[in-house]
Amino acid sequence: MIDKQPIVSEECGGSNICFIRGQKVMLGTLLAEAYGIEPEVLDQAVERNIEYFPEGSVFRVKPEEFTALKSPHVTPSQATPYAFTGQGAAILSSILFDERATHECQESCAPTCGCRK
């Protein structure tokens, strides 16, 4: 079956929501900014935890989609960002907060604590 929907049917423009591949999504660059992390750190978290994301809840924006986006959250010099559906953004949030909590626990615990690996 051929998908007849346009790749990008709306510009992101001033909105935080883009419409890509028939889904409303948020770009990883915007989510990284909201969480106060670099986009590269967000990308690494996604790649380390990709098995937690249901199919279609996160995807890498294709170069032709990237070119069609007119958003202040994308710049020509960066790699194509991930796009997150609502479900994907919720999973990302739990992953980022879990990683942050684990890191803080390891830094605050005694060297003999069982949380250190």
C-alpha positions as CSV (number, residue, x, y, z in Angstrom):
1,M,0.0,0.0,0.0
2,I,1.4,3.4,-1.0
3,D,1.0,6.2,1.6
4,K,-0.5,9.1,-0.4
5,Q,-0.2,11.6,2.5
6,P,2.4,14.3,1.9
7,I,5.6,13.8,3.9
8,V,5.3,17.1,5.7
9,S,1.8,18.7,5.3
10,E,2.3,21.6,7.7
11,E,5.2,23.8,8.7
12,C,6.2,23.7,12.3
13,G,6.6,27.5,12.1
14,G,6.0,28.9,15.6
15,S,4.3,25.8,16.8
16,N,5.9,23.0,18.8
17,I,3.9,20.4,16.9
18,C,4.7,19.3,13.4
19,F,2.7,17.0,11.2
20,I,5.0,14.4,9.6
21,R,4.0,11.1,8.0
22,G,0.4,11.6,9.0
23,Q,1.2,12.0,12.7
24,K,1.5,15.0,15.1
25,V,5.0,14.9,16.4
26,M,7.5,17.0,18.4
27,L,11.0,17.2,17.3
28,G,13.8,15.9,19.5
29,T,15.6,19.2,19.3
30,L,12.7,20.9,21.0
31,L,12.3,18.2,23.6
32,A,16.1,18.4,24.3
33,E,15.7,22.2,24.8
34,A,12.7,21.6,27.2
35,Y,14.7,19.1,29.2
36,G,17.8,21.2,29.3
37,I,20.1,18.8,27.5
38,E,22.0,18.8,24.3
39,P,20.2,17.1,21.3
40,E,23.1,14.7,21.0
41,V,22.5,13.5,24.6
42,L,18.8,13.0,23.7
43,D,19.8,11.0,20.6
44,Q,22.1,8.8,22.7
45,A,19.3,8.1,25.2
46,V,17.0,7.1,22.4
47,E,19.5,4.8,20.8
48,R,20.4,3.1,24.1
49,N,16.7,2.5,24.9
50,I,15.1,2.1,21.5
51,E,13.5,-1.2,22.6
52,Y,11.2,0.7,25.0
53,F,9.6,2.7,22.2
54,P,6.6,1.0,20.4
55,E,6.9,1.0,16.6
56,G,6.0,4.3,15.2
57,S,6.3,6.3,18.4
58,V,9.7,7.6,17.5
59,F,11.4,7.9,14.2
60,R,14.3,9.7,12.6
61,V,13.2,12.5,10.3
62,K,14.3,11.7,6.7
63,P,16.5,14.2,4.9
64,E,13.6,15.2,2.5
65,E,11.3,15.8,5.5
66,F,14.0,17.7,7.3
67,T,14.4,20.0,4.2
68,A,10.7,20.6,4.1
69,L,10.5,21.6,7.8
70,K,10.5,25.3,8.4
71,S,11.0,25.4,12.2
72,P,13.2,27.5,14.5
73,H,14.1,24.2,16.2
74,V,16.1,22.8,13.3
75,T,19.2,24.1,11.7
76,P,20.8,23.0,8.4
77,S,24.1,22.0,10.2
78,Q,22.7,19.4,12.5
79,A,21.8,15.8,11.9
80,T,18.2,15.0,11.1
81,P,16.4,14.9,14.5
82,Y,14.1,12.3,15.9
83,A,10.4,12.9,15.9
84,F,8.3,11.8,18.8
85,T,4.5,11.1,18.9
86,G,2.8,11.8,22.2
87,Q,3.5,8.3,23.4
88,G,7.1,8.5,22.3
89,A,7.6,11.8,24.2
90,A,6.1,10.3,27.4
91,I,8.5,7.3,27.1
92,L,11.4,9.6,26.5
93,S,10.5,11.5,29.6
94,S,10.5,8.4,31.8
95,I,13.9,7.3,30.3
96,L,15.5,10.7,30.8
97,F,14.3,11.0,34.4
98,D,15.3,7.4,35.2
99,E,18.8,8.0,33.8
100,R,19.1,11.3,35.7
101,A,17.9,9.6,39.0
102,T,20.3,6.7,38.6
103,H,23.2,9.1,37.9
104,E,22.3,11.3,41.0
105,C,22.0,8.2,43.2
106,Q,25.4,6.9,42.1
107,E,27.0,10.2,42.8
108,S,25.5,10.6,46.2
109,C,25.9,7.0,47.5
110,A,28.9,5.6,49.3
111,P,31.4,3.7,47.2
112,T,30.2,0.5,48.8
113,C,26.5,1.0,47.9
114,G,24.9,-1.6,45.7
115,C,23.7,0.9,43.1
116,R,27.2,1.5,41.7
117,K,28.2,-0.7,38.8
